[in-house]
Amino acid sequence: MTRLFYGHWLSVRWTVSPLTAPRPLLFCSGCGQTAAFETSGKFRLNANGKRLDAWLLYRCSLCETTWKRPVVERQAVQALDPGVLGALQSNDAALAKSFAFDLAGLRRFSGEIEICGDVTVQKAVISGPNCTTSRIEIEFSLPHPTAVRADRVLARELGLSRTRIAGLARQGKVRAALKGAYQLRKPVTDGLQVHIDLSDLQDAARVLSLASGQRPRDL
């Protein structure tokens, strides 16, 4: 792993998870216009003889008209994994979520998809000291895609303004491992590494605590 700074490091992983699944934009027969459709998390199944069709149900965000998104098409029941079949029959939340966040699958039906930017962030210390360092390495992990910008996540989670993040980036104190400050203005991606130099920052201890997921005493 390439280091941009040297010395004692605190290495942390931020797992960024979107709160809302992608919403395909489709023409709605109910309200007569193009609208965003939201997953219901529910499946509908139809067994015709020895073959199965299954759909993930979506609802129009304007009028709640249902759209059935195909997820299993004319599949031989005997060839289907029993665990998958059981998950479909029980409206398994994990399976519904995996389909809902499958952008490649959604693009079969919609050329435009809304990817929401509201996220939660879970932080875990990977290695390094927690109170004797002025250098942080943040590695982002994204189970699912999101539209939120990297600088927005950094600002919110470190208790800094985006203006200050931009200023620190210009000074070379906040750097993405690839493409520098430009990458910080793009949606955060899985595997993105951001290196932060806290030296000479008056609120370094506070930022360090927030980066590692600890609650600063002065908050």
N, C-alpha and C positions, 0 to 999 in steps of 0.2 A: 504494500500500500504506500503510495507516494505521500510524503509529508511536505507541507509547505513551510512549517516552522520546526524548530528543533528544541529539545529539552524535555521536561516532564509534561506529559499529555494526560488530559482526561478525555477518554473516548466514550461516547454515548450513542445509543441508537434511539431514534425517534420513529415510532410507528404511527404513521398518519393514515387515519381511516375516515373516509367520507361518511357523512351522516345520512345522505340521500342517494339512492341509486340513480344512474343515468336515466334521462327521460327522452325517449324518441319523439320527434315531432312528426305527426301523422295527420292526414285529413280525417276529420271526425264526421261520421254520417249523422251523428246526433245533433251537433250544433252547427254543422255546415261550414266549418273553417278548420284551418290547420291549428293543432293544439298539441301541447305536451301531454304525454301519457305516462302515468305513474304505476309502478308495479303494485299489485295487491298482495303479493307473496303467496297467492293461492294457485293451485293447479286445477285443470279440468281434464279428465281422461275419458277416452272413448275406445272401447275394445270391440272391434268388428271382426268376429270370428277369431282367428289366431293372431291378428295384428292389432297393434296399439297406436293410437294417436294421443298426444298429450300437449297441452298448451299452458303457458304461464299467463295468467289473466292480468291485464292492465286496465286502468280507468282513465278516461279523459279528465284532465285537471279542471276543465270548465263545466262539463255537464255530466260526468261520470259514466258516459257510454263505455261499454266494455270492448276491448280489443283482445283477441286471443292470439298470443304469440306462439307459434309452433316451436316446441322443444324436442318432441319425439314424433317422427312422421313414418307411419306405416311400418313400424318396427315389429318383427316377429316376437311375440310375447316370450316364447321359450328362449330366445337369444338375448333377452334383456337381463341384465344383472338383477338378481332378486332384491339386493339392497337398494338399487336405484328405483325399482318398481315400488318397493315399500315406502321409500321416501316420497315418491310422487303421490302415492295414495294417501299419505299422512300429512301432506303439505309441509314437508320438512323445511324448516326455515333456512338452514344452511344451503340446501340444494337450490331453493328459490333465489337466494342471494347470489349464488354462483352464476346462475343464468342471468339475473338482473344486471350484474356487473360485467357480463361478457359483451364487450363493445363490438368485437368482430361479428358475433351472432346478431346483435341488434342492427348492424349496418346492412344486413341482408334485407331489412324491411324499411329502413329509414336512412336517408342521406344526411340528415341533420339530427344531432343528438345533443341535448343539454347535459353537461357534466357539472354538477353542483360543487360549490367551493366550500361549503361548511364542513369542517372536519373536527375530529378529536385527535389528540396527540398523547401517546403513551411513551414514557421515557424510561430507559434502562441503562445503567452504567455498565459498560463492557469491560473497561480496565482503566487503571491509572489512579492518581491521587485525587482527592476531592476538595482539598482546601489549601494545597501548597503549589498549585499550578496557575499559570496565566494563559494556558493554551488549551483550547477545546477542539475536539474533532467530533462533528455530528454526522452520523450516517443515517440517511433516511430509508425507511422501509415502508413500502406502500402495498398492502394486500390488494387494493383496488385503485384504479386511476382516479385522479381528482384534478380540478381546474385551478385550485388555489396556487398562487405564486409562492415561490420559495421565500422571497423577502417578507411576504405577509406572514407566513408561518413563523419565521425567525423573529419578526417584530412582536407578534402576539405572545409567543412562548418565552421570549427573553425579557419582556417588559420594556421594550424599546420602541420608539417610533420608526416608521419606515424611512423617514428622512434621515434619522440617525444611522440606521442600517446602511443606507446609501452612502452617507459620509464615511463610515468606517470602511466600506468597500473601496471607496476612492483612495483611502489611506493605505489600503492593503491589509487591513486588520480583519476583514471578513472576506473570505475567498472561497469560491467553489472550486473543486478540484479540476473541473473542466470549464473552459470558456469564461472563467472569472465572474465579474459583476453582471455580465450579460445573462449568464445562467440563473442568477438570483432573481431576475425579472421574468423568468419563465415558470410555467407550472412545475411544481416539485415532482421529481421522478424517483422511481425506486432505485436505490443504490447511490443516489446523489450524496457526495461528501462535501461538507462545509467546514472550513478551518477558521477558527476565531482566535485572535491574539488579544488578550485582555490587559496586557501590560499598559500602564499609564492611564487606565480607566478608573475613575474614582469609585464607580459602582461595580467594580469587577467581582467582588464577593457575591453580590446580589445576582448578577448575571450568571455566575458560575452555579449558584444554587438552583436557579430556574432551569438552566440547561440540563442539570442532572436529575430534575424532578423533585428536588427538595423545596420546601417552603421557606423563603428567607424570613428571618426573624422580624424584619422591619416591614413586612407586608401585612 
